[in-house]
């Protein structure tokens, strides 16, 4: 599934990095400690976090994340949005919790989402 399809299915708000929305989403990873995420995220994972500073873009790029989803409508710094655009890392936001997002991503990837 592409990031674009995920945006549509989960009704996510795209706030930056739209040129990367054709990337494939292969899984999900939840984490807020940047050094831990950098060491453990998988290539193609949608990264769910509440971190919003500019460093999340570098971590996502290094880990080859398909996108960053900011949970619980956390406020995103303008510099982060600009960097997401520059790097082509889709930066998305949702009012859902990280737990709820992970469940919905799993359901989408496994074809279990509600019709």
Buried (B, 14 or more C-beta within 10 A) or exposed (E): BBBBBBBEBBEBBBBBBBBBBEBEBEBBBBBEEBEEBBEEBBEBBBBBBEBBEBEBBBBBBEBEBBBBBBBEEEEBEEEBBBBBBEBBBBBBBBEBBBEBBBBBBEBBBEEEEEE
